[in-house]
Each structure stands twice: as C-alpha cells, then as structure tokens.
C-alpha cells in the first residue's frame, strides 16, 4: 500500500479520535493502529515517519511515535 494512502487512512483515524482531546486522540489512534492495522501497514507507516512523516497530522505523528516507542511488532 502506498505511503500516501496510509497517511490518509491514519489521518482519518486521528480525526475520528480528535473530539476526545489531544491525549486521548493520540492514545486512541495508536491503539487502533496497533489492534487493526496489519503488521506490514504498521511497518510502512513507521518507515514513512522515519523518512520525515510528510503529511501526517501532529497527533497522528505522536501516535505513530508511541507505537515505535512500544516496540510495535511492525
């Protein structure tokens, strides 16, 4: 799947959780990505973040960084 598509999908998830406040949005987005995204998708979005993370909303960027920090099996 292309990085652009993954960025779009991740940002849509982040927008869904945005009404819960920043901290909850970051946690909710990270939890969703961990539970529902295929490991290959997580690996690709982590690689995109490592390459600069172009297009990622700030809270989504933090959620992906949280996955990285948790040692997500991506």
C-alpha positions as CSV (number, residue, x, y, z in Angstrom):
1,X,0.0,0.0,0.0
2,X,1.3,3.4,-0.9
3,X,2.6,5.8,1.9
4,X,0.1,8.4,0.7
5,X,-2.8,6.0,1.3
6,X,-1.5,5.0,4.7
7,X,-1.1,8.7,5.7
8,X,-4.6,9.4,4.5
9,X,-6.0,6.5,6.5
10,X,-4.0,7.3,9.6
11,X,-5.1,10.9,9.5
12,X,-8.8,9.9,9.1
13,X,-8.4,7.7,12.2
14,X,-6.8,10.6,14.1
15,X,-9.7,12.9,13.0
16,X,-12.2,10.4,14.5
17,X,-10.5,10.5,17.9
18,X,-9.8,14.3,17.8
19,X,-13.0,15.2,19.6
20,X,-11.7,13.3,22.7
21,X,-8.9,15.8,23.4
22,X,-5.3,15.6,22.3
23,X,-4.0,13.0,24.8
24,X,-7.0,10.6,24.2
25,X,-6.7,11.2,20.5
26,X,-3.1,10.1,20.5
27,X,-3.8,7.1,22.6
28,X,-6.9,6.1,20.7
29,X,-5.1,6.4,17.3
30,X,-2.1,4.4,18.5
31,X,-4.4,1.7,19.9
32,X,-6.4,1.5,16.7
33,X,-3.3,1.2,14.6
34,X,-1.9,-1.5,16.9
35,X,-5.1,-3.5,17.0
36,X,-6.4,-3.2,13.5
37,X,-3.6,-2.5,11.1
38,X,-1.7,-5.4,9.5
39,X,1.9,-5.5,10.7
40,X,3.1,-4.6,7.2
41,X,1.0,-1.5,7.3
42,X,2.4,-0.5,10.6
43,X,5.9,-1.2,9.3
44,X,5.3,1.0,6.3
45,X,3.9,3.9,8.3
46,X,6.8,3.7,10.8
47,X,9.2,3.8,7.8
48,X,7.3,6.8,6.5
49,X,7.7,8.5,9.8
50,X,11.4,7.7,9.8
51,X,11.7,9.3,6.4
52,X,10.2,12.6,7.7
53,X,6.5,11.7,8.1
54,X,5.3,14.1,5.4
55,X,1.5,14.7,5.5
56,X,0.9,13.3,9.0
57,X,-1.2,15.3,11.3
58,X,0.7,16.2,14.5
59,X,-1.4,14.0,16.8
60,X,-1.2,11.1,14.4
61,X,2.6,11.6,14.2
62,X,2.7,11.3,18.0
63,X,0.5,8.2,17.9
64,X,2.9,6.5,15.5
65,X,5.9,7.6,17.6
66,X,4.1,5.9,20.5
67,X,3.9,2.7,18.5
68,X,7.6,3.0,17.8
69,X,8.3,3.5,21.4
70,X,6.3,0.5,22.4
71,X,8.4,-1.6,20.1
72,X,5.4,-2.4,17.9
73,X,5.9,-5.6,16.1
74,X,5.7,-3.9,12.7
